[in-house]
Amino acid sequence: MIRVRLPSQLHSYTKGLAILEVDAPTLSSLADCLEENFPGVRFRIIDEHNRIRRHIQFFVNGEMIRTLDHPLADGDEVHIVGALSGG
């Protein structure tokens, strides 16, 4: 299983859950799994061109990853981080 830590701005889509465990071989399939369980969340992290949104960062075991085809292995930890802005 892959442990996923979600930013607070996605908690309204995940029923308040901050940490999830999923079975996914790639970041793309992880996003699909999140969407399957929490409709609407994928669009918040992946754009209409199937790319990670500019304000979202994925970290796999502490390493920043920018491609959705990045492989995942059992025991990996994925942090999804969202930039905050405002004035």
N, C-alpha and C positions, 0 to 999 in steps of 0.2 A: 504494500500500500504506500501511497504517496501522501505525505502530510502537507496540507496547503494552509498557509496563513493569509488571511484576507484583510485588506485595509478597511478602516471604519466606514469609509464612504460606500462600501458594498454591503454592509451589514443589513441595510433595509431590504436588500434583495435575498439575503441568505437567512432571513428570519432571526437576525441577531447573532448568528454563528460567526465566530472569528477564526476558528480552526476546523478544518474538515479533513477527512481521509478519503482518498479516491484511488481507483485502480486505473491508471492511464499510462500508455507507453510513450507519449509525446506531450509537449505543452499544448498542441492543438487539440488533442483528444482530452486533455485535462479541461480545457475551456468548454469543449462539447459536453463533458460530464457535468460541469458546473451548470451549464444551460439546461441540461436535462432535468436536474434537480431543482434549479432556481431560475425559472424563465426570466429573461431580460438581462441577466448578469453578463452574458457573453458579449453583448453589444456594448457594454460599458468598458470592456477591456480590449476587445478586438474590433477593428473598424470594418466597413463594408468591403474593403479590398483584402480582407483576411490578413491584416497586419496588426501588430500590437500598437495600440493607441500611443501617441506621443507622450502623454502625461502618465502612462503606466510603465512600470518596470517589473520584470520578472527576475527573481534571483533563485537559482537552483543550487542548494548547498553553499550559499554565500557568493556565488558567481553570477554576475549580471548576464542575462541571456536576451538576445533581441530577435531570435527566430523561433517560430512556432513548431518547426520540425525537430527541435532539440529533443533528444531521447531522454526518457526518465526511467529510473530503475527503482525496484522495491527498496524502501527505506529513505528515498530522497526527500528532502524538505524544500518546498517551493514557497517563497514569499512573494506575494503580489503587492506592490507598493504603488500608491497613487499620489501624484504631486498635488499639493494644495496651493491654491492661489486666492488672491482677493486683495482688496484695497481698503 
